[in-house]
C-alpha cells in the first residue's frame, strides 16, 4: 500500500528556514515523479515543486531560488528545503506521487504538514 | 501559463440530484491531460479522474469526466451526502501545471 507521511512543519519567522520531509512506503521514491503542492489557508491548491524520476527539478516562480526539492533513496524520503520564508508561504504542504498513466497528475497524497510564517 | 476557471463557485443540490461542474482552460489542453480532485473538509485531496475521463482506482461510477480542448466537465450523477467537498481541476499538459480555484458542492 502506498503511503506518504509529511513532517517538519511549524512556526517560523519571516526570513527563516524550514525543511519538510515526506516518508514514503509501498514504493521507491526515485522511481516516480514526486511533488510538493501547497494550500494557503482558505485557498486553493498551488503546485510548488517537482522532482522527476531522473532527478530533474522544477519550481513554481513563487518559490524559485528559495526552495529546493530533493530525495534520499536510502531513506525513501522526499524533502523540501525552504529558505527566505515569507508570510505568503504560510500553507499546508502536501507531498504527492504521480499516477501510473501518462502525465504528472497525482494519485497519492500525504496528509499534509502546516507551515506558518509569522513574527 | 494555462489558467483554469471553474464554475459555478458553489453548487447547492439535494441528495440524488445530478451535479455538473465546469472547468474551462485559457488555452487548449491538447493531450486531455486534465484531472479532477475531491477535497473534503480537513482532508487531503483525492484523485477522482485523470486523462479527462478515466476514473481513478476505487472511485464510484457516479463520478464521470468528459471534455476536450478548453472545456471539461465533472459530473456526479446522483449526489450523496458524503460528496460534500470542494472539487478542483488540474491541467498537466503544459508547464507549469495549474489548478482551478475550486467548486464547492453543498448538500441541501
Interface residues (C-beta under 8 A of the other chain):
Chain A: X37 X44 X45 X46 X47 X58 X60 X61 X94 X99 X101 X102 X103 X104 X105 X106 X107 X108 X109 X110 X111 X112
Chain B: X31 X33 X35 X37 X39 X44 X45 X46 X47 X50 X51 X54 X56 X57 X88 X90 X92 X93 X95 X96 X97 X98 X99 X100 X101 X102
